[in-house]
């Protein structure tokens, strides 16, 4: 009987490990899964070098890979039964993100529809009107002075000027006509004419102020009519456009033609009716306040010829000399 009991205990002792081992073999670990996909743009062109990222419930479940030349990527050895999220990003493209993904054991999931859209960039554009640009140009021109003293407002050094508005044409004319240096220049010329006893005013203080009055009236009326009134009506630019480049011959011709050729507000060259008309109208007005002995048609044409010749000489100086002595001329 004792032998039989011992044999039974031995069988139990030997069979128990085998049963346990059998149970272990019959309950293997769950098979891992994988996720793959192909990143393309909206036109189905593959996106190489995009970053595909997967995230799970634990930090160890986080991984990132780059897409290959065909836009393909794959994540292996993933746990089944947990929630994953996949995102795909690339430069200049909006982020693509998946919904919740729960894998089954041994599943090989191929994500479809990974199409990245071009990123929408919000750009703030500050609109600057043509009038604002012209105003800024005039503000700079009003600072232009030869040797920092003599006004040089009617010269355009800007390579890309814009047309002046009517308001700016009058503003520039008034600024030039009322400048203290312009008034001082008229006072100086009055002294010279006083010494030359011309025109036919009397001598003394009264004669001096009469001469000063007609000189300043000539200059002011010429500036206002030829620099504001007619340019506004005819849509012409009264300023001199500095050339600065090309052969000396071309620059000389450009300067000498300035009283006769101007730039229209439409950006095209035109006959300078404003300049010639301003000189003629100003000369005609001179007959209202010059001494009777000096009045007549000859006064109109003489003043016009002198003023036109002065414009040609001034343009030559502007083209070849005065820029280097003019403040703010580089703006």
Secondary structure by P-SEA (a helix, b strand, c coil): caaaaaaaaaaaaaaaaaaaaaaaaaccccbbbbccccccccccccccbbbbbbbcccccccbbbbbccccccccccccccbbbbbbbbbcccccccccbbbbccccccccccccccccbbbbbbbbbcaaaaaaaaaaaaaaccccccccccccccccccccccaaaaaaaaaaaaacaaaaaaaaaaaaaaaaaccccccccaaaaaaaaaaaaaaaaaaaaaaccaaaaaaccccbbbbcccccaaaaaaaaaaccccccccccccccaaaaaaaaaaaaaacccccccccccaaaaaaaaaaaaaaaaaaaaaaacccccccccccc
